[in-house]
Amino acid sequence: MNNICPYCGKEMELGYIQSGRGIAWRNKIVHIAAFSALSRSAVRLSYALGPFDGHVVEAYRCADCKKVVIEYDEDAE
Ligand SMILES: [Zn+2]
């Protein structure tokens, strides 16, 4: 993924979004107790750092547009 903002064309800053649990995109909100990045309706965005280190995904941030852009790999574990 390149670091050019798709909204304004300026350079974005590379960083990371971390979570104690997996990070997934869904087309609807689900009850948090039912949350699983592994369910069929979820698109997994993050990968596990290790058994006790949570999950992480690279993300580019545009400070001007206040946008964060994530590129995901559906085959990532
Ligand atoms: Zn921008």
N, CA, C, O and the ligand as a Tripos MOL2 file, in Angstrom:
@<TRIPOS>MOLECULE
protein
  309   307    78     0     0
PROTEIN
NO_CHARGES

@<TRIPOS>ATOM
      1 N           0.8550   -1.1790    0.0000 N.3       1 MET1
      2 CA          0.0000    0.0000    0.0000 C.3       1 MET1
      3 C           0.8960    1.2350    0.0000 C.2       1 MET1
      4 O           1.8780    1.3000    0.7400 O.2       1 MET1
      5 N           0.5560    2.1910   -0.8190 N.am      2 ASN2
      6 CA          1.3680    3.4040   -0.7900 C.3       2 ASN2
      7 C           0.8730    4.3360    0.3150 C.2       2 ASN2
      8 O          -0.1880    4.1220    0.9020 O.2       2 ASN2
      9 N           1.6490    5.3510    0.5760 N.am      3 ASN3
     10 CA          1.3410    6.2260    1.6970 C.3       3 ASN3
     11 C           0.7070    7.5390    1.2550 C.2       3 ASN3
     12 O           0.7650    8.5320    1.9800 O.2       3 ASN3
     13 N           0.1100    7.5490    0.0870 N.am      4 ILE4
     14 CA         -0.5440    8.7630   -0.4060 C.3       4 ILE4
     15 C          -2.0270    8.7220   -0.0430 C.2       4 ILE4
     16 O          -2.7180    7.7440   -0.3260 O.2       4 ILE4
     17 N          -2.4960    9.7720    0.5740 N.am      5 CYS5
     18 CA         -3.8900    9.8250    1.0100 C.3       5 CYS5
     19 C          -4.8200    9.8160   -0.2110 C.2       5 CYS5
     20 O          -4.6660   10.6370   -1.1150 O.2       5 CYS5
     21 N          -5.7930    8.8790   -0.2350 N.am      6 PRO6
     22 CA         -6.7140    8.8140   -1.3740 C.3       6 PRO6
     23 C          -7.7140    9.9660   -1.3950 C.2       6 PRO6
     24 O          -8.4290   10.1390   -2.3820 O.2       6 PRO6
     25 N          -7.7750   10.7410   -0.3470 N.am      7 TYR7
     26 CA         -8.7230   11.8500   -0.2700 C.3       7 TYR7
     27 C          -8.1000   13.1700   -0.6990 C.2       7 TYR7
     28 O          -8.7140   13.9350   -1.4440 O.2       7 TYR7
     29 N          -6.8700   13.4450   -0.2290 N.am      8 CYS8
     30 CA         -6.2600   14.7550   -0.5150 C.3       8 CYS8
     31 C          -4.9680   14.6620   -1.3110 C.2       8 CYS8
     32 O          -4.4940   15.6730   -1.8280 O.2       8 CYS8
     33 N          -4.3810   13.4580   -1.4230 N.am      9 GLY9
     34 CA         -3.1610   13.2830   -2.1990 C.3       9 GLY9
     35 C          -1.8820   13.6010   -1.4610 C.2       9 GLY9
     36 O          -0.8000   13.5350   -2.0440 O.2       9 GLY9
     37 N          -1.9810   13.9440   -0.1890 N.am     10 LYS10
     38 CA         -0.7700   14.2190    0.5960 C.3      10 LYS10
     39 C          -0.2380   12.9320    1.2100 C.2      10 LYS10
     40 O          -0.9160   11.9040    1.2200 O.2      10 LYS10
     41 N           0.9960   13.0090    1.7250 N.am     11 GLU11
     42 CA          1.6350   11.8470    2.3250 C.3      11 GLU11
     43 C           0.9980   11.5350    3.6790 C.2      11 GLU11
     44 O           0.7480   12.4360    4.4800 O.2      11 GLU11
     45 N           0.7390   10.2380    3.9250 N.am     12 MET12
     46 CA          0.1900    9.8080    5.2060 C.3      12 MET12
     47 C           1.3040    9.2260    6.0700 C.2      12 MET12
     48 O           2.3710    8.8580    5.5800 O.2      12 MET12
     49 N           1.0240    9.1550    7.3620 N.am     13 GLU13
     50 CA          1.9810    8.6240    8.3250 C.3      13 GLU13
     51 C           1.6400    7.1680    8.6340 C.2      13 GLU13
     52 O           0.4860    6.8420    8.9140 O.2      13 GLU13
     53 N           2.6550    6.2880    8.5830 N.am     14 LEU14
     54 CA          2.4560    4.8790    8.9230 C.3      14 LEU14
     55 C           2.4260    4.6960   10.4320 C.2      14 LEU14
     56 O           3.2630    5.2470   11.1480 O.2      14 LEU14
     57 N           1.4710    3.9290   10.9080 N.am     15 GLY15
     58 CA          1.3820    3.6070   12.3310 C.3      15 GLY15
     59 C           0.6810    2.2760   12.4970 C.2      15 GLY15
     60 O           0.6050    1.4840   11.5590 O.2      15 GLY15
     61 N           0.1720    2.0340   13.6830 N.am     16 TYR16
     62 CA         -0.4100    0.7320   14.0050 C.3      16 TYR16
     63 C          -1.6650    0.9120   14.8500 C.2      16 TYR16
     64 O          -1.7360    1.8070   15.6920 O.2      16 TYR16
     65 N          -2.6430    0.0610   14.6200 N.am     17 ILE17
     66 CA         -3.8070   -0.0240   15.4840 C.3      17 ILE17
     67 C          -3.6820   -1.3490   16.2210 C.2      17 ILE17
     68 O          -3.5350   -2.4080   15.6100 O.2      17 ILE17
     69 N          -3.7440   -1.2690   17.5390 N.am     18 GLN18
     70 CA         -3.5930   -2.4680   18.3500 C.3      18 GLN18
     71 C          -4.8390   -2.7070   19.1810 C.2      18 GLN18
     72 O          -5.5890   -1.7840   19.4950 O.2      18 GLN18
     73 N          -5.0390   -3.9680   19.5300 N.am     19 SER19
     74 CA         -6.1760   -4.3570   20.3530 C.3      19 SER19
     75 C          -5.8090   -5.6070   21.1250 C.2      19 SER19
     76 O          -5.0180   -6.4300   20.6640 O.2      19 SER19
     77 N          -6.3860   -5.7380   22.2910 N.am     20 GLY20
     78 CA         -6.1830   -6.9600   23.0640 C.3      20 GLY20
     79 C          -6.8490   -8.1550   22.3990 C.2      20 GLY20
     80 O          -6.4440   -9.3030   22.5850 O.2      20 GLY20
     81 N          -7.8910   -7.8520   21.6120 N.am     21 ARG21
     82 CA         -8.5970   -8.8880   20.8600 C.3      21 ARG21
     83 C          -8.4270   -8.5840   19.3800 C.2      21 ARG21
     84 O          -7.8080   -7.5830   19.0200 O.2      21 ARG21
     85 N          -8.9550   -9.4120   18.5440 N.am     22 GLY22
     86 CA         -8.8410   -9.1810   17.1140 C.3      22 GLY22
     87 C          -9.6040   -7.9510   16.6660 C.2      22 GLY22
     88 O         -10.5500   -7.5170   17.3230 O.2      22 GLY22
     89 N          -9.1840   -7.3950   15.5450 N.am     23 ILE23
     90 CA         -9.8590   -6.2580   14.9420 C.3      23 ILE23
     91 C         -10.4610   -6.7450   13.6330 C.2      23 ILE23
     92 O          -9.7660   -7.3230   12.7980 O.2      23 ILE23
     93 N         -11.7560   -6.5080   13.4600 N.am     24 ALA24
     94 CA        -12.4330   -6.9930   12.2650 C.3      24 ALA24
     95 C         -13.4130   -5.9460   11.7580 C.2      24 ALA24
     96 O         -13.9450   -5.1470   12.5270 O.2      24 ALA24
     97 N         -13.6390   -5.9640   10.4550 N.am     25 TRP25
     98 CA        -14.6720   -5.1280    9.8450 C.3      25 TRP25
     99 C         -15.9320   -5.9680    9.7250 C.2      25 TRP25
    100 O         -15.8760   -7.1480    9.3770 O.2      25 TRP25
    101 N         -17.0630   -5.3510   10.0160 N.am     26 ARG26
    102 CA        -18.3600   -6.0110    9.8740 C.3      26 ARG26
    103 C         -19.3240   -5.0430    9.2250 C.2      26 ARG26
    104 O         -19.1260   -3.8290    9.2660 O.2      26 ARG26
    105 N         -20.3680   -5.5850    8.6270 N.am     27 ASN27
    106 CA        -21.3930   -4.7170    8.0370 C.3      27 ASN27
    107 C         -22.5100   -4.4030    9.0230 C.2      27 ASN27
    108 O         -23.4850   -3.7400    8.6700 O.2      27 ASN27
    109 N         -22.3710   -4.8790   10.2630 N.am     28 LYS28
    110 CA        -23.3280   -4.5330   11.3120 C.3      28 LYS28
    111 C         -22.6490   -4.6820   12.6650 C.2      28 LYS28
    112 O         -21.6180   -5.3430   12.7930 O.2      28 LYS28
    113 N         -23.2430   -4.0600   13.6630 N.am     29 ILE29
    114 CA        -22.7150   -4.1490   15.0210 C.3      29 ILE29
    115 C         -23.2150   -5.4440   15.6370 C.2      29 ILE29
    116 O         -24.3860   -5.7990   15.5030 O.2      29 ILE29
    117 N         -22.3080   -6.1500   16.3200 N.am     30 VAL30
    118 CA        -22.7080   -7.3690   17.0150 C.3      30 VAL30
    119 C         -22.4460   -7.1980   18.5050 C.2      30 VAL30
    120 O         -21.6100   -6.3910   18.9120 O.2      30 VAL30
    121 N         -23.1710   -7.9670   19.3110 N.am     31 HIS31
    122 CA        -22.9410   -7.9490   20.7570 C.3      31 HIS31
    123 C         -21.4900   -8.3440   21.0110 C.2      31 HIS31
    124 O         -20.9900   -9.2920   20.4060 O.2      31 HIS31
    125 N         -20.8150   -7.6240   21.9000 N.am     32 ILE32
    126 CA        -19.3800   -7.8250   22.0820 C.3      32 ILE32
    127 C         -19.0660   -9.2470   22.5660 C.2      32 ILE32
    128 O         -17.9970   -9.7750   22.2600 O.2      32 ILE32
    129 N         -19.9760   -9.8680   23.3140 N.am     33 ALA33
    130 CA        -19.7250  -11.2380   23.7820 C.3      33 ALA33
    131 C         -19.6780  -12.2180   22.6150 C.2      33 ALA33
    132 O         -19.0590  -13.2780   22.7070 O.2      33 ALA33
    133 N         -20.3450  -11.8500   21.5060 N.am     34 ALA34
    134 CA        -20.3610  -12.7190   20.3290 C.3      34 ALA34
    135 C         -19.2480  -12.3520   19.3520 C.2      34 ALA34
    136 O         -19.1000  -12.9780   18.3030 O.2      34 ALA34
    137 N         -18.4650  -11.3270   19.7100 N.am     35 PHE35
    138 CA        -17.4410  -10.8500   18.7830 C.3      35 PHE35
    139 C         -16.3860  -11.9140   18.5350 C.2      35 PHE35
    140 O         -15.8250  -12.4950   19.4640 O.2      35 PHE35
    141 N         -16.1390  -12.1460   17.2840 N.am     36 SER36
    142 CA        -15.0550  -13.0340   16.8880 C.3      36 SER36
    143 C         -14.5750  -12.5900   15.5190 C.2      36 SER36
    144 O         -15.3690  -12.4360   14.5910 O.2      36 SER36
    145 N         -13.2800  -12.3860   15.3990 N.am     37 ALA37
    146 CA        -12.7170  -12.0220   14.1030 C.3      37 ALA37
    147 C         -12.7660  -13.2070   13.1460 C.2      37 ALA37
    148 O         -12.4820  -13.0690   11.9560 O.2      37 ALA37
    149 N         -13.1270  -14.3660   13.6730 N.am     38 LEU38
    150 CA        -13.1240  -15.5720   12.8540 C.3      38 LEU38
    151 C         -14.4880  -15.8900   12.2480 C.2      38 LEU38
    152 O         -14.5940  -16.7870   11.4110 O.2      38 LEU38
    153 N         -15.5330  -15.1700   12.6560 N.am     39 SER39
    154 CA        -16.8550  -15.5050   12.1440 C.3      39 SER39
    155 C         -16.9480  -15.1980   10.6600 C.2      39 SER39
    156 O         -16.1670  -14.4120   10.1250 O.2      39 SER39
    157 N         -17.9060  -15.8240   10.0060 N.am     40 ARG40
    158 CA        -18.0270  -15.7100    8.5560 C.3      40 ARG40
    159 C         -18.3090  -14.3020    8.0690 C.2      40 ARG40
    160 O         -17.8570  -13.9060    6.9950 O.2      40 ARG40
    161 N         -19.0600  -13.5470    8.8620 N.am     41 SER41
    162 CA        -19.4500  -12.2070    8.4240 C.3      41 SER41
    163 C         -18.3760  -11.1610    8.7010 C.2      41 SER41
    164 O         -18.5210  -10.0060    8.3030 O.2      41 SER41
    165 N         -17.3060  -11.5530    9.3750 N.am     42 ALA42
    166 CA        -16.2540  -10.5960    9.7220 C.3      42 ALA42
    167 C         -15.1040  -10.6590    8.7210 C.2      42 ALA42
    168 O         -14.7490  -11.7290    8.2260 O.2      42 ALA42
    169 N         -14.5360   -9.4990    8.4370 N.am     43 VAL43
    170 CA        -13.3090   -9.4330    7.6410 C.3      43 VAL43
    171 C         -12.1860   -9.1030    8.6160 C.2      43 VAL43
    172 O         -12.1270   -8.0070    9.1730 O.2      43 VAL43
    173 N         -11.3230  -10.0480    8.8050 N.am     44 ARG44
    174 CA        -10.2470   -9.8740    9.7700 C.3      44 ARG44
    175 C          -9.2480   -8.8310    9.2570 C.2      44 ARG44
    176 O          -8.7740   -8.9090    8.1240 O.2      44 ARG44
    177 N          -8.9440   -7.8660   10.1070 N.am     45 LEU45
    178 CA         -8.0190   -6.7930    9.7210 C.3      45 LEU45
    179 C          -6.6670   -6.9340   10.4010 C.2      45 LEU45
    180 O          -5.6610   -6.4530    9.8800 O.2      45 LEU45
    181 N          -6.6290   -7.5810   11.5470 N.am     46 SER46
    182 CA         -5.4070   -7.6270   12.3420 C.3      46 SER46
    183 C          -4.8350   -9.0350   12.3780 C.2      46 SER46
    184 O          -5.4820  -10.0090   11.9940 O.2      46 SER46
    185 N          -3.6130   -9.1040   12.8500 N.am     47 TYR47
    186 CA         -2.9940  -10.4120   13.0750 C.3      47 TYR47
    187 C          -2.4240  -10.4380   14.4840 C.2      47 TYR47
    188 O          -2.1040   -9.3970   15.0570 O.2      47 TYR47
    189 N          -2.3010  -11.6440   15.0350 N.am     48 ALA48
    190 CA         -1.8260  -11.7960   16.4060 C.3      48 ALA48
    191 C          -0.3230  -11.5870   16.4630 C.2      48 ALA48
    192 O           0.4270  -12.1260   15.6500 O.2      48 ALA48
    193 N           0.1090  -10.7830   17.4510 N.am     49 LEU49
    194 CA          1.5430  -10.5880   17.6750 C.3      49 LEU49
    195 C           2.1390  -11.7850   18.4080 C.2      49 LEU49
    196 O           3.2890  -12.1610   18.1800 O.2      49 LEU49
    197 N           1.3510  -12.3670   19.2760 N.am     50 GLY50
    198 CA          1.7940  -13.4910   20.0790 C.3      50 GLY50
    199 C           0.6850  -13.8150   21.0510 C.2      50 GLY50
    200 O          -0.2970  -13.0770   21.1340 O.2      50 GLY50
    201 N           0.8200  -14.9040   21.7900 N.am     51 PRO51
    202 CA         -0.2850  -15.3250   22.6590 C.3      51 PRO51
    203 C          -0.6680  -14.3080   23.7330 C.2      51 PRO51
    204 O          -1.8010  -14.3240   24.2130 O.2      51 PRO51
    205 N           0.2510  -13.4270   24.1170 N.am     52 PHE52
    206 CA         -0.0400  -12.4670   25.1870 C.3      52 PHE52
    207 C           0.1490  -11.0250   24.7340 C.2      52 PHE52
    208 O           0.1260  -10.1130   25.5610 O.2      52 PHE52
    209 N           0.3330  -10.8080   23.4580 N.am     53 ASP53
    210 CA          0.6600   -9.4660   22.9640 C.3      53 ASP53
    211 C          -0.4540   -8.8220   22.1580 C.2      53 ASP53
    212 O          -0.2700   -7.7300   21.6210 O.2      53 ASP53
    213 N          -1.5860   -9.4620   22.0630 N.am     54 GLY54
    214 CA         -2.7140   -8.8630   21.3660 C.3      54 GLY54
    215 C          -2.5630   -8.9110   19.8510 C.2      54 GLY54
    216 O          -1.7760   -9.6830   19.3040 O.2      54 GLY54
    217 N          -3.3420   -8.0620   19.1960 N.am     55 HIS55
    218 CA         -3.4110   -8.0390   17.7400 C.3      55 HIS55
    219 C          -3.0120   -6.6690   17.2210 C.2      55 HIS55
    220 O          -3.1320   -5.6710   17.9310 O.2      55 HIS55
    221 N          -2.5400   -6.6220   15.9930 N.am     56 VAL56
    222 CA         -2.0730   -5.3650   15.4150 C.3      56 VAL56
    223 C          -2.3350   -5.3510   13.9170 C.2      56 VAL56
    224 O          -2.3620   -6.3950   13.2660 O.2      56 VAL56
    225 N          -2.5250   -4.1660   13.3880 N.am     57 VAL57
    226 CA         -2.6070   -3.9790   11.9420 C.3      57 VAL57
    227 C          -1.9410   -2.6480   11.6040 C.2      57 VAL57
    228 O          -2.0960   -1.6620   12.3250 O.2      57 VAL57
    229 N          -1.2010   -2.6320   10.5050 N.am     58 GLU58
    230 CA         -0.6040   -1.3780   10.0310 C.3      58 GLU58
    231 C          -1.7120   -0.4800    9.5030 C.2      58 GLU58
    232 O          -2.6810   -0.9570    8.9120 O.2      58 GLU58
    233 N          -1.5650    0.8070    9.7150 N.am     59 ALA59
    234 CA         -2.5630    1.7560    9.2400 C.3      59 ALA59
    235 C          -1.8750    3.0790    8.9100 C.2      59 ALA59
    236 O          -0.9530    3.5110    9.6020 O.2      59 ALA59
    237 N          -2.3440    3.7050    7.8440 N.am     60 TYR60
    238 CA         -1.8260    5.0210    7.4850 C.3      60 TYR60
    239 C          -2.8200    6.0770    7.9260 C.2      60 TYR60
    240 O          -4.0290    5.9170    7.7590 O.2      60 TYR60
    241 N          -2.2970    7.1670    8.4940 N.am     61 ARG61
    242 CA         -3.1440    8.2440    8.9960 C.3      61 ARG61
    243 C          -2.8720    9.5320    8.2240 C.2      61 ARG61
    244 O          -1.7240    9.9260    8.0200 O.2      61 ARG61
    245 N          -3.9490   10.1680    7.8050 N.am     62 CYS62
    246 CA         -3.8150   11.4990    7.2020 C.3      62 CYS62
    247 C          -4.2720   12.5130    8.2470 C.2      62 CYS62
    248 O          -5.4500   12.5690    8.6010 O.2      62 CYS62
    249 N          -3.3420   13.2960    8.7250 N.am     63 ALA63
    250 CA         -3.6500   14.2830    9.7680 C.3      63 ALA63
    251 C          -4.5280   15.4020    9.2160 C.2      63 ALA63
    252 O          -5.2930   16.0110    9.9640 O.2      63 ALA63
    253 N          -4.4280   15.6790    7.9240 N.am     64 ASP64
    254 CA         -5.2420   16.7620    7.3520 C.3      64 ASP64
    255 C          -6.7020   16.3470    7.2020 C.2      64 ASP64
    256 O          -7.6080   17.1100    7.5380 O.2      64 ASP64
    257 N          -6.9280   15.1270    6.6940 N.am     65 CYS65
    258 CA         -8.3000   14.6450    6.4420 C.3      65 CYS65
    259 C          -8.9060   13.9600    7.6580 C.2      65 CYS65
    260 O         -10.1060   13.6880    7.6890 O.2      65 CYS65
    261 N          -8.0730   13.6800    8.6620 N.am     66 LYS66
    262 CA         -8.5490   12.9270    9.8410 C.3      66 LYS66
    263 C          -9.1020   11.5660    9.4220 C.2      66 LYS66
    264 O         -10.1620   11.1350    9.8750 O.2      66 LYS66
    265 N          -8.3360   10.8960    8.5250 N.am     67 LYS67
    266 CA         -8.7140    9.5660    8.0450 C.3      67 LYS67
    267 C          -7.6080    8.5740    8.3970 C.2      67 LYS67
    268 O          -6.4340    8.9350    8.4770 O.2      67 LYS67
    269 N          -8.0010    7.3240    8.6050 N.am     68 VAL68
    270 CA         -7.0710    6.2180    8.7880 C.3      68 VAL68
    271 C          -7.3930    5.1840    7.7240 C.2      68 VAL68
    272 O          -8.5510    4.8010    7.5590 O.2      68 VAL68
    273 N          -6.3720    4.7290    7.0000 N.am     69 VAL69
    274 CA         -6.5500    3.7780    5.9070 C.3      69 VAL69
    275 C          -5.8480    2.4650    6.2760 C.2      69 VAL69
    276 O          -4.6710    2.4540    6.6360 O.2      69 VAL69
    277 N          -6.5880    1.3760    6.1800 N.am     70 ILE70
    278 CA         -6.0550    0.0470    6.4950 C.3      70 ILE70
    279 C          -6.1270   -0.8150    5.2380 C.2      70 ILE70
    280 O          -7.1510   -0.8480    4.5550 O.2      70 ILE70
    281 N          -5.0410   -1.5040    4.9430 N.am     71 GLU71
    282 CA         -5.0690   -2.5080    3.8860 C.3      71 GLU71
    283 C          -5.0470   -3.8610    4.5700 C.2      71 GLU71
    284 O          -4.2060   -4.1030    5.4360 O.2      71 GLU71
    285 N          -5.9530   -4.7390    4.1960 N.am     72 TYR72
    286 CA         -6.0120   -6.0280    4.8690 C.3      72 TYR72
    287 C          -5.7510   -7.1540    3.9010 C.2      72 TYR72
    288 O          -5.9020   -7.0180    2.6870 O.2      72 TYR72
    289 N          -5.3510   -8.2820    4.4840 N.am     73 ASP73
    290 CA         -5.0760   -9.4930    3.7240 C.3      73 ASP73
    291 C          -6.0050  -10.5720    4.2570 C.2      73 ASP73
    292 O          -5.8580  -11.0040    5.4000 O.2      73 ASP73
    293 N          -6.9540  -11.0100    3.4510 N.am     74 GLU74
    294 CA         -7.9480  -11.9710    3.9240 C.3      74 GLU74
    295 C          -7.3300  -13.3010    4.3240 C.2      74 GLU74
    296 O          -7.9600  -14.0940    5.0230 O.2      74 GLU74
    297 N          -6.0980  -13.5510    3.8840 N.am     75 ASP75
    298 CA         -5.4400  -14.8120    4.2370 C.3      75 ASP75
    299 C          -4.5620  -14.6830    5.4740 C.2      75 ASP75
    300 O          -3.9600  -15.6620    5.9150 O.2      75 ASP75
    301 N          -4.4860  -13.4560    6.0460 N.am     76 ALA76
    302 CA         -3.6220  -13.2540    7.2050 C.3      76 ALA76
    303 C          -4.1400  -14.0210    8.4010 C.2      76 ALA76
    304 O          -5.3470  -14.2120    8.5520 O.2      76 ALA76
    305 N          -3.2390  -14.4550    9.2400 N.am     77 GLU77
    306 CA         -3.6300  -15.1800   10.4740 C.3      77 GLU77
    307 C          -3.4590  -14.2740   11.6580 C.2      77 GLU77
    308 O          -3.7300  -14.6790   12.7890 O.2      77 GLU77
    309 ZN         -5.7390   13.4040    3.3060 Zn       78 ZN78
@<TRIPOS>BOND
     1     1     2 1
     2     2     3 1
     3     3     4 2
     4     3     5 am
     5     5     6 1
     6     6     7 1
     7     7     8 2
     8     7     9 am
     9     9    10 1
    10    10    11 1
    11    11    12 2
    12    11    13 am
    13    13    14 1
    14    14    15 1
    15    15    16 2
    16    15    17 am
    17    17    18 1
    18    18    19 1
    19    19    20 2
    20    19    21 am
    21    21    22 1
    22    22    23 1
    23    23    24 2
    24    23    25 am
    25    25    26 1
    26    26    27 1
    27    27    28 2
    28    27    29 am
    29    29    30 1
    30    30    31 1
    31    31    32 2
    32    31    33 am
    33    33    34 1
    34    34    35 1
    35    35    36 2
    36    35    37 am
    37    37    38 1
    38    38    39 1
    39    39    40 2
    40    39    41 am
    41    41    42 1
    42    42    43 1
    43    43    44 2
    44    43    45 am
    45    45    46 1
    46    46    47 1
    47    47    48 2
    48    47    49 am
    49    49    50 1
    50    50    51 1
    51    51    52 2
    52    51    53 am
    53    53    54 1
    54    54    55 1
    55    55    56 2
    56    55    57 am
    57    57    58 1
    58    58    59 1
    59    59    60 2
    60    59    61 am
    61    61    62 1
    62    62    63 1
    63    63    64 2
    64    63    65 am
    65    65    66 1
    66    66    67 1
    67    67    68 2
    68    67    69 am
    69    69    70 1
    70    70    71 1
    71    71    72 2
    72    71    73 am
    73    73    74 1
    74    74    75 1
    75    75    76 2
    76    75    77 am
    77    77    78 1
    78    78    79 1
    79    79    80 2
    80    79    81 am
    81    81    82 1
    82    82    83 1
    83    83    84 2
    84    83    85 am
    85    85    86 1
    86    86    87 1
    87    87    88 2
    88    87    89 am
    89    89    90 1
    90    90    91 1
    91    91    92 2
    92    91    93 am
    93    93    94 1
    94    94    95 1
    95    95    96 2
    96    95    97 am
    97    97    98 1
    98    98    99 1
    99    99   100 2
   100    99   101 am
   101   101   102 1
   102   102   103 1
   103   103   104 2
   104   103   105 am
   105   105   106 1
   106   106   107 1
   107   107   108 2
   108   107   109 am
   109   109   110 1
   110   110   111 1
   111   111   112 2
   112   111   113 am
   113   113   114 1
   114   114   115 1
   115   115   116 2
   116   115   117 am
   117   117   118 1
   118   118   119 1
   119   119   120 2
   120   119   121 am
   121   121   122 1
   122   122   123 1
   123   123   124 2
   124   123   125 am
   125   125   126 1
   126   126   127 1
   127   127   128 2
   128   127   129 am
   129   129   130 1
   130   130   131 1
   131   131   132 2
   132   131   133 am
   133   133   134 1
   134   134   135 1
   135   135   136 2
   136   135   137 am
   137   137   138 1
   138   138   139 1
   139   139   140 2
   140   139   141 am
   141   141   142 1
   142   142   143 1
   143   143   144 2
   144   143   145 am
   145   145   146 1
   146   146   147 1
   147   147   148 2
   148   147   149 am
   149   149   150 1
   150   150   151 1
   151   151   152 2
   152   151   153 am
   153   153   154 1
   154   154   155 1
   155   155   156 2
   156   155   157 am
   157   157   158 1
   158   158   159 1
   159   159   160 2
   160   159   161 am
   161   161   162 1
   162   162   163 1
   163   163   164 2
   164   163   165 am
   165   165   166 1
   166   166   167 1
   167   167   168 2
   168   167   169 am
   169   169   170 1
   170   170   171 1
   171   171   172 2
   172   171   173 am
   173   173   174 1
   174   174   175 1
   175   175   176 2
   176   175   177 am
   177   177   178 1
   178   178   179 1
   179   179   180 2
   180   179   181 am
   181   181   182 1
   182   182   183 1
   183   183   184 2
   184   183   185 am
   185   185   186 1
   186   186   187 1
   187   187   188 2
   188   187   189 am
   189   189   190 1
   190   190   191 1
   191   191   192 2
   192   191   193 am
   193   193   194 1
   194   194   195 1
   195   195   196 2
   196   195   197 am
   197   197   198 1
   198   198   199 1
   199   199   200 2
   200   199   201 am
   201   201   202 1
   202   202   203 1
   203   203   204 2
   204   203   205 am
   205   205   206 1
   206   206   207 1
   207   207   208 2
   208   207   209 am
   209   209   210 1
   210   210   211 1
   211   211   212 2
   212   211   213 am
   213   213   214 1
   214   214   215 1
   215   215   216 2
   216   215   217 am
   217   217   218 1
   218   218   219 1
   219   219   220 2
   220   219   221 am
   221   221   222 1
   222   222   223 1
   223   223   224 2
   224   223   225 am
   225   225   226 1
   226   226   227 1
   227   227   228 2
   228   227   229 am
   229   229   230 1
   230   230   231 1
   231   231   232 2
   232   231   233 am
   233   233   234 1
   234   234   235 1
   235   235   236 2
   236   235   237 am
   237   237   238 1
   238   238   239 1
   239   239   240 2
   240   239   241 am
   241   241   242 1
   242   242   243 1
   243   243   244 2
   244   243   245 am
   245   245   246 1
   246   246   247 1
   247   247   248 2
   248   247   249 am
   249   249   250 1
   250   250   251 1
   251   251   252 2
   252   251   253 am
   253   253   254 1
   254   254   255 1
   255   255   256 2
   256   255   257 am
   257   257   258 1
   258   258   259 1
   259   259   260 2
   260   259   261 am
   261   261   262 1
   262   262   263 1
   263   263   264 2
   264   263   265 am
   265   265   266 1
   266   266   267 1
   267   267   268 2
   268   267   269 am
   269   269   270 1
   270   270   271 1
   271   271   272 2
   272   271   273 am
   273   273   274 1
   274   274   275 1
   275   275   276 2
   276   275   277 am
   277   277   278 1
   278   278   279 1
   279   279   280 2
   280   279   281 am
   281   281   282 1
   282   282   283 1
   283   283   284 2
   284   283   285 am
   285   285   286 1
   286   286   287 1
   287   287   288 2
   288   287   289 am
   289   289   290 1
   290   290   291 1
   291   291   292 2
   292   291   293 am
   293   293   294 1
   294   294   295 1
   295   295   296 2
   296   295   297 am
   297   297   298 1
   298   298   299 1
   299   299   300 2
   300   299   301 am
   301   301   302 1
   302   302   303 1
   303   303   304 2
   304   303   305 am
   305   305   306 1
   306   306   307 1
   307   307   308 2
@<TRIPOS>SUBSTRUCTURE
     1 MET1         2 RESIDUE 1 A MET
     2 ASN2         6 RESIDUE 1 A ASN
     3 ASN3        10 RESIDUE 1 A ASN
     4 ILE4        14 RESIDUE 1 A ILE
     5 CYS5        18 RESIDUE 1 A CYS
     6 PRO6        22 RESIDUE 1 A PRO
     7 TYR7        26 RESIDUE 1 A TYR
     8 CYS8        30 RESIDUE 1 A CYS
     9 GLY9        34 RESIDUE 1 A GLY
    10 LYS10       38 RESIDUE 1 A LYS
    11 GLU11       42 RESIDUE 1 A GLU
    12 MET12       46 RESIDUE 1 A MET
    13 GLU13       50 RESIDUE 1 A GLU
    14 LEU14       54 RESIDUE 1 A LEU
    15 GLY15       58 RESIDUE 1 A GLY
    16 TYR16       62 RESIDUE 1 A TYR
    17 ILE17       66 RESIDUE 1 A ILE
    18 GLN18       70 RESIDUE 1 A GLN
    19 SER19       74 RESIDUE 1 A SER
    20 GLY20       78 RESIDUE 1 A GLY
    21 ARG21       82 RESIDUE 1 A ARG
    22 GLY22       86 RESIDUE 1 A GLY
    23 ILE23       90 RESIDUE 1 A ILE
    24 ALA24       94 RESIDUE 1 A ALA
    25 TRP25       98 RESIDUE 1 A TRP
    26 ARG26      102 RESIDUE 1 A ARG
    27 ASN27      106 RESIDUE 1 A ASN
    28 LYS28      110 RESIDUE 1 A LYS
    29 ILE29      114 RESIDUE 1 A ILE
    30 VAL30      118 RESIDUE 1 A VAL
    31 HIS31      122 RESIDUE 1 A HIS
    32 ILE32      126 RESIDUE 1 A ILE
    33 ALA33      130 RESIDUE 1 A ALA
    34 ALA34      134 RESIDUE 1 A ALA
    35 PHE35      138 RESIDUE 1 A PHE
    36 SER36      142 RESIDUE 1 A SER
    37 ALA37      146 RESIDUE 1 A ALA
    38 LEU38      150 RESIDUE 1 A LEU
    39 SER39      154 RESIDUE 1 A SER
    40 ARG40      158 RESIDUE 1 A ARG
    41 SER41      162 RESIDUE 1 A SER
    42 ALA42      166 RESIDUE 1 A ALA
    43 VAL43      170 RESIDUE 1 A VAL
    44 ARG44      174 RESIDUE 1 A ARG
    45 LEU45      178 RESIDUE 1 A LEU
    46 SER46      182 RESIDUE 1 A SER
    47 TYR47      186 RESIDUE 1 A TYR
    48 ALA48      190 RESIDUE 1 A ALA
    49 LEU49      194 RESIDUE 1 A LEU
    50 GLY50      198 RESIDUE 1 A GLY
    51 PRO51      202 RESIDUE 1 A PRO
    52 PHE52      206 RESIDUE 1 A PHE
    53 ASP53      210 RESIDUE 1 A ASP
    54 GLY54      214 RESIDUE 1 A GLY
    55 HIS55      218 RESIDUE 1 A HIS
    56 VAL56      222 RESIDUE 1 A VAL
    57 VAL57      226 RESIDUE 1 A VAL
    58 GLU58      230 RESIDUE 1 A GLU
    59 ALA59      234 RESIDUE 1 A ALA
    60 TYR60      238 RESIDUE 1 A TYR
    61 ARG61      242 RESIDUE 1 A ARG
    62 CYS62      246 RESIDUE 1 A CYS
    63 ALA63      250 RESIDUE 1 A ALA
    64 ASP64      254 RESIDUE 1 A ASP
    65 CYS65      258 RESIDUE 1 A CYS
    66 LYS66      262 RESIDUE 1 A LYS
    67 LYS67      266 RESIDUE 1 A LYS
    68 VAL68      270 RESIDUE 1 A VAL
    69 VAL69      274 RESIDUE 1 A VAL
    70 ILE70      278 RESIDUE 1 A ILE
    71 GLU71      282 RESIDUE 1 A GLU
    72 TYR72      286 RESIDUE 1 A TYR
    73 ASP73      290 RESIDUE 1 A ASP
    74 GLU74      294 RESIDUE 1 A GLU
    75 ASP75      298 RESIDUE 1 A ASP
    76 ALA76      302 RESIDUE 1 A ALA
    77 GLU77      306 RESIDUE 1 A GLU
    78 ZN78       309 GROUP 0 **** ****
